């Protein structure tokens, strides 16, 4: 389970890094680094890495030039016209856009060369990935989105290697997820399992997001308390200080939600049904409407 950090602790890690290395840390410095919280924690907590950097009192580097696919192709063609050779990764190193930018747009260097209507040079490094390179793509995705990728996310995607490549290297997609240090998604009908800041693996991204935004470090809450007999049902959360039971409505079980509303009226319990759009609100009080 991921360790829960306070905002102050996370910011102090950034400051400690700066004091130690005399530079502002990048997100990748905090990825898979046992000495620091994972950068995904910062994305979940502050919304972005740059937000965390600015809260630590530094100026975030937000002026990184981003290139489109068309611009990448034009740069490759300009290199070819100037030097009369198809550039390899080694040839193009130090040019703009960066090699990482090109690979992020096309998935591999060779695909970018082919998109430029050129034939990859014989000395272009092979397109096979090492296990570490594949894991880096997973860690990048998790850091940027705050959730585990599904197989279909990596299928026919210009940015990421195909999921079959992971199966070739690790045996199965789920074994690759485990190798990256995470528990694979469970196909239990509730959506994509996602770990929240409290360290709990919730049944959907919405549940984890609700916990992160409205409950974690704000209230003392009980997870999935059971209904009294004879009802064989569970709530999503209970907040004792508010005497409030919470049910997150994902929109896929309307009859079940209606039934739970009726049961709680009979039990004379305060039930808050949270709709997907409620996740856009600022506080739990805003959702409750008091």
Secondary structure, 3 states (H helix, E strand, C coil): CCCCCCHHHHHHHHHHHHHHHCCCCCHHHHCCCCCCCCHHHHHHHHCCHHHHHHHCCCCCCCCCCCCCHHHHHHHHHHHHHHHCCCCCHHHHCCCCCCHHHHHHHHCCHHHHHHHCCCCCCCCCCCCCCCHHHHHHHHHHHHHHHCCCCCHHHHCCCCCCCCHHHHHHHHCCHHHHHHHCCCCCCCCCCCCCCEECCCCCEECCHHHHHHHHHHHCCCCCEEECCECCCCCCCECCEEEHHHCEEEEECCCCCHHHHHHHHHHHHHHCCCEEEECHHHHHCCCHHHHHCC
